[in-house]
């Protein structure tokens, strides 16, 4: 009888939790969304781009600069600032998806002074912006402001997908000699080296483009870039198609686990992230189609963007490359080509679990990408204490992350 009573109570609890979670999911999704919870300061704003600074956590354990030296405050334990570079088309919540799955929080707690380049929310009026604008002008401006704020000339760059590619292009211009470390995750280099949709598209378009170039004056570079801007829903669909089965089965999982509040929050947060992708600047799409998909010149080490040449042989930074084991969009063969082309003496390639998004956002990313990156960077981010200045808090444009009700619009300013 006692056991029957306990069972009845348990069933009643599950039913109550299921009803509450279902009602919240249907009518109050905002309270379930957990992205963008880590506080930050905006230290620079140059529309559409902004630069965020994630201040050290007061509870972060102290660590020594080098073996045998005194422990220092959290903001000084790894003096070389870490700059996170998200891809275009997604929100900055990529790196701050949930409190227990936040790359920015992980790196702050690992003792890094963390900055993030927020590409903003592109609109139709930004269609003219191309790869040169992002990889040279905006990256250069952001890093200049980060150096002023951090007091460190040297920086470490960490980019996922297009974010990593922008890092490589920027470093490849050869104008910035103070990039100490460079980490890329699932960033495409050789678009024809693989058996996936991107390589098939690249090879097919190359054949068509050679024919057109030979027999006509038609050039993609002459088309209005606004015509190349895919809307946010199309970008969302593209990411979902990298794992189409999972995109469907997750709703069945949600239905069967409606009584689990943590799971419902996780599912709702991830779905909100995937369903709120950004418009892609048409100039970037056009440049990528011509210089990567058709010409594929970076696979040979160099290409011209705008009026400047970028070459991977100019890169001498310590270099770490990750690729996803089941990444069908950017397989390892596409990503690891960069290792052969850079001039870095210290360079490493790692294969991590997950597809194109799972490799950076999945549950295994914490131990297989984030933690390994932190350890790799820690060993390469030490300088004498005298060379480091304290980041001036007075430089902040805004003091902290806004409440969720106001943060929704702010969180969309990323790509």
N, C-alpha and C positions, 0 to 999 in steps of 0.2 A: 504493500500500500504506500509506504514511504517512497519507494523507488518510482512508483507510478505518479505520485505527486510531484517529484522532482522533474520527471519527464514532461509532465504537463506544464510546469513552470518554464522549462527550457523551450518548449514549443511556443508558448505564449511570448517569450522574450524574442525569439527569432521572428515571429509574426509581427511583433511591434516594431522591431528594427527594420524589417523589410518594408513595412508600410511607411515608416518615417523616411527611410532612404529613397524609396520610390517617389514619394511626394516632393522631396527636395530635388531629386533629379529632374522631375517633370516641371516644377514651378519655381525653384530657387537654386538654379545651377551655380550661380555666383558664389554661394557659400561653400560649395564643394570644391571649387577651383583653388588649388594650392600653389600655383606658380607665382614667381616674382616676389617671394617673401623676404629675401635677403636685403637688408638695408644698404643703400649706396648714396653717394654724392655725385652730382653732375658737375664736373670740373671744367667742361668746355662745351660750347654749343655752336655749331656752324651748320645750319640747316642744309640738308635733312639730317646730318650726322651730329651725334653727341658722344661725349666720353664719360663713362661712369668710373667711379673709384669705390671699391669695396674696402672700407676701413678694417684694420685688424680687429679681431674679436678679443675683448679683454680677457676672456677665459682661455685663449689659445696658449698651449704650453710653450714655455721659453725654450729656445734652442741656441747652441753656440754657433758662432760664425765659422770657426774652424776648430778642429780637434784641439783640446787643451786650453782654449780661450774662455773668457767669462761668458755667461749667458747674458743675453741682451733682451730688450723689450720685444714683444711680438713683431712690431712693424720693422724691426731691424734684423730679424734672425736670418732672412734671405734677402740681402740688399738689392739684388737685381730685380726690378719690377717685372711682373708677369702680365702680359697683355693678351687678353682673350679676343679672338676675332671670329665672330659667327659668320655664316654665309648670308648672302642676300636671299630674300624670299621668305625667311622665317623670322619669328620674333626673338628677342634676346632671351626669352624664357627657355630657349634651347639649353642655356648654361645655368639656369636656375629654375628647373622644372618643378621640383617639389622639395620641401625642407630636407627630406632624407635622401634626395637624389639631385643635389645641386653641385655642379662643378665649381661655381664661384665660392660657395661655402666650403667645399672640400679643400680648395687651394688656400683660402684664407686660414682655415684651421691647420693647414700644413705649414703655415708661417710665411706665405708669400704676400707681397703687396700687390693686390689684384686690381687691374684695370680692364675695362671692356669697351670696345668700340661698338657703339650703337648706331647702325646705319640709318636709322630713322624709318619713317613710313613713306616710301616713294609714291608719288602721285603722277598723273599723266604729264604734268608740267616738268617732271624730272626725266622724261623719256630720253632726252639728249645725253644723259650721263652714261658714259661708257667705261670700259675697263681701265682706261688711263685715269679717269677722274677718281675712281675708287682706289686703284692700286698705287697711284702716285700722289695725287693732290690730297685726297682725304686721309689716306694712311699717313702721309708725311705730316700733315697738319695735326692729326691726332697724336702721333708719337712725339712731336715737338712739345705739345701741351703736357703730355704724360711726363716727359723729361723735366720740364719746368716744375711740375707738381711734386715729383718724386725726388728730385735732386740727383738722379742717377742718369748718366749719359747712356750707359748700356741698358738694354732691355731684353726680355725673352718674349717670343711670339708663339702663340698657340692657336691654330686655326683648324676648323672642321670643314670638310667639303670645299665649297667655293671660298670660304674664309681662309683655309690653308693655301689655296691657289693665289689669293690676293697677297698673302704674306710672301710667297715665293716670287711673285712678280715684283713686289716692292723691293725685296732684298736683291733681286736680279738686276735692278737698275744700276746697282753698284755705287749709289750716292751716299748710302748710310752704312758706315763701317762699324757701327756700335750695336749690332744685333748679336748678342752673346749666344743665345740659344734659339732654336727654331723647331717647333713640333707641328706636324701636320697629321690629320686624321681623315682618311678616305678622301684625299684630294686628287683629282684626276690630272695626269700629265700626258700619258700616251693613249689617246682615245682609240687607236686602232689595235691596241694590244690586248685582245680579250675576245671572248665569245659571248657577248651580251648585246642588248639592244643599242647601247651607245656606240660600240665598235661597229656594229652592222650599219648604223645610221651614218657614222663617220665615213666608212669605206664607200657606201652608196652615194652619199652626197659629193664625195671627192670625185668620183667618176663623172657624175652629172655636171659638177662645176667646171671640170677641165674641158668638157665638151662645149659648155656655154661660153667660157672664156675664149675658146679658140674661134668660135664662129659668130660671136655677137659682142656688143658693147655693154651688155647688161651686167651690172655689178651690185651685189647686196649692199655694199658700202654707200651706194647712192640713194638707197631707199630711206624714207622718213622713219627714224627709229621708233616713233610712236606706234607704228604698225607691228612692231615686234614685242610689245609689252603684254605678256600673258597676265590675265587677272589672277587675284589671289586664289580663287576656287580651282583654277587650272593647276597652279603650283601645288595646292593641297592634293589634288587628284594624282599628280605625278608622284608625290611622296608615298601616297597610299598604294599605288600600283607597284612599288618596290616590294611590298609584302601584301598582295591582294587577299590571300586566304586569311591572314591574321586580322586584316581590317574588318572582315565579316564575322569571324569567330569571336572577336572580343565582345560583341554585343550579346552573344549567347552566354559568354562567361559572366557578363554583367548581370544578366537575368538570373543565372543560377547562384550568384553570390551577392544578391541585393541586401542580404542581412549583414554583410561585412562592410562597415563604414569606411575603413581604411581602403579597401579595394574600390569602393564606389568613388571615393575621392581621387584615387589614383587614375581610375578609368576616365572620370569626367575631366580631370586636369589634362590628361594626354589627348583626349578627344578635342578639347577646346584648343589646345596647341595646334593639332593637325588641321582643324577646321578654320583656323584664322591665319593662314599664310598671307604673304604680301604680294602686291603687284611687283613684277620684276621689271627693272628699268630696261626699256627697249634697246638703248644703246649698248648695254652689257650683253643682252641676248644676241644682238647683231654681231658684236665683236667676237663673242664666243663661237657663234656659228661659222664665221669666216676664218678666224685665226686658230681655232681649236678643232671644230668638227670637220671643216673642209681642208684647211692647210696643215693642221696638226704640227706646227713648226716647233712648239716647245718640246716635243718629244725628241727633237734633235739638239735641244739645248738653248735656243735663242729665238726671239721673235721681235718684231717692231710693233709697238703700241703707241698710238698718237705719233709724236715726232721723236720718240726715244726708243732705244733698243734695250730689251731686258734679256739677260743671259744667266742661266743657272750656274755657269762657271764663275760668276762673280760672287757666289755665296760661299763663305768660309765659316759660317756659324756652326756650332755644335748642332747636329741634325738628327732628329728622331722622327721616324715615319711609321704610322699605324695603318693597317688595312683590315677590313672586316672579313672574317672567314666565309661568310655567306652573303657578301655584298654583291648583288647582281647589277648594281648601277655603276659602281667604281670598284671592280675586282682588284686583287692584289697586283696583278700584272700591270694595271694602269697606274697605280699609286707608287709602286716601288721604282719606277723608271727614274724618278728624281734623284735617287741615291747614286746613280751612275753618272749624273751630269753635274752635280755640285762639286766644288773644290774643297769641301769640308774634310778634315782629317778624322774627326770624331763623328761617325754617322752610324745609325742603327736602324734596323727594320724589325717591326714586330707585327705578328698576325694575332688579332684579337677576336673573341667570339662576337657574333652578331652580324646583321645586315647593315645597310647604309645608315640607318638611324639607330639601330640597336647598338652599334659599336660605340656610339657616344652617349646614348640615352638609356640603353638597356640596363637591367639589374647587374649584369656582369661587367658593365663598363667601369664601375667603381673600382674593382680590384684589378681588372685587366688593362685599363687605359688610364684612368685618373690617378690611381695610386702609383702605377709604374712611371707615369709622367712626372709626378711629384718627386719621386725618388731620384729619377734621372736629372731633373732640373735642380734639385737640392744640391747635388754634388757639383753642379756647374754654375751656381749662382752666388758664389762667395767672393767678396772683395774686402779689403781692409776697412775697418770701421770708420776711419778718418775720412774716407772718400764718400761717405753716405750722409745725406742731409735728411732731416725729418720732414715729411710731407706737410706743407702748410694748410691747415684746415680752413683758413680764411679764404683760400682760393676757390672754395666750392661755390657753384652757382645755386644749387639747391641742397638742402641739408640731408635728406634721407628719402628712402622709398616712400611713396605716398600710400595711403590706405587703399584697399582693394577697389572701393567704389570709384576712386579717382584714378587709380593705377591702371584700370582697364585701357583707357585711351593711351596712357603713357607706355604701357607694355607693348602696344602695337607699333611703337616707334623703334622697330628693329628689323633687321633683315640680314 
